Amino acid sequence: VGSWTILLARAWCPSISIIATASTEPQQEWCRSLGANQSFPHEEIAGQLAGGPKGSVDAIVCLSEPTSTLFGACAEVLRPYGRICLAVAGKSIQSLDMSFIF
């Protein structure tokens, strides 16, 4: 699913900056070969991207089970009025802290 997301995003907007996360280096290389500008492990989101009040990304498509740590990192790097698309289901979604939205 992530592979198609990269390809569709690149086709939709060729100049968009795509940042992908993947668990292993071969998967990260695969993401870059498909058109991602950057790729790194999921747990490095907060360390690789600027966070704080201004954030550094406009939109996030989350295709992995959103743990509180992962979702917290995504919320930290999201710009004001940014968008998060959760394309997953599971019990962990029920316990996510969505207070940063309101």
C-alpha positions in Angstrom: 0.0 0.0 0.0 2.8 2.4 0.8 4.4 1.8 -2.5 1.3 2.8 -4.3 0.9 5.8 -2.1 4.3 7.1 -3.1 3.6 6.5 -6.8 0.2 8.1 -6.7 1.5 11.1 -4.8 4.3 11.6 -7.2 2.0 11.3 -10.2 -0.6 13.7 -8.7 2.0 16.3 -7.8 5.5 15.8 -9.4 7.0 18.6 -7.2 5.7 17.4 -3.9 8.2 16.4 -1.2 7.6 12.8 -0.2 9.0 11.5 3.1 8.5 7.8 3.7 9.2 5.6 6.7 10.2 2.0 6.5 11.7 -0.5 8.9 14.7 -1.7 7.0 17.3 -0.1 4.8 16.3 -2.2 1.7 12.7 -1.0 2.2 13.9 2.6 2.6 15.9 2.3 -0.7 12.8 0.8 -2.3 10.7 3.9 -1.2 13.4 6.2 -2.6 13.5 4.3 -5.9 9.7 4.8 -6.2 10.0 8.6 -5.8 10.3 9.4 -2.1 12.7 12.3 -1.4 13.6 10.9 2.0 13.1 7.6 3.8 14.1 6.6 7.3 12.8 4.2 10.1 9.4 5.0 11.7 11.0 5.7 15.1 13.1 8.5 13.7 10.3 10.7 12.6 10.7 13.2 15.5 14.5 13.2 15.2 14.6 13.6 11.4 11.9 16.3 11.0 11.4 19.6 12.7 8.6 19.7 15.2 7.2 22.3 17.4 4.5 24.9 16.8 5.4 25.4 13.1 5.9 21.7 12.3 7.5 20.6 9.0 4.9 18.6 7.0 1.5 19.5 5.6 0.0 16.0 5.4 0.7 12.5 6.7 -0.7 9.2 5.4 -0.2 6.6 8.2 -0.3 3.1 6.9 1.0 1.3 10.0 -0.6 0.6 13.3 -0.4 3.9 15.0 1.1 3.4 18.5 1.0 6.4 20.8 4.7 7.0 20.2 4.3 7.0 16.4 1.1 9.1 16.5 2.7 11.5 18.9 5.7 12.0 16.6 3.4 12.5 13.7 1.4 15.1 15.6 4.7 16.9 16.6 5.9 17.4 13.0 2.5 18.3 11.5 2.1 21.9 10.5 -0.9 23.8 11.9 -4.1 22.9 9.9 -2.2 19.9 8.5 -3.9 16.6 7.8 -3.4 13.0 9.0 -5.0 10.2 7.1 -5.1 7.0 9.2 -5.6 4.1 6.7 -5.5 1.4 9.3 -7.7 -0.2 11.9 -7.1 -1.8 15.2 -7.4 -1.5 18.9 -4.6 1.0 19.3 -6.7 3.6 17.4 -9.2 3.6 20.3 -6.6 4.8 22.7 -4.9 7.5 20.6 -4.6 10.9 22.2 -6.3 13.3 19.7 -6.3 16.3 22.0 -3.8 18.1 19.8 -6.6 18.4 17.2 -8.9 20.4 19.4 
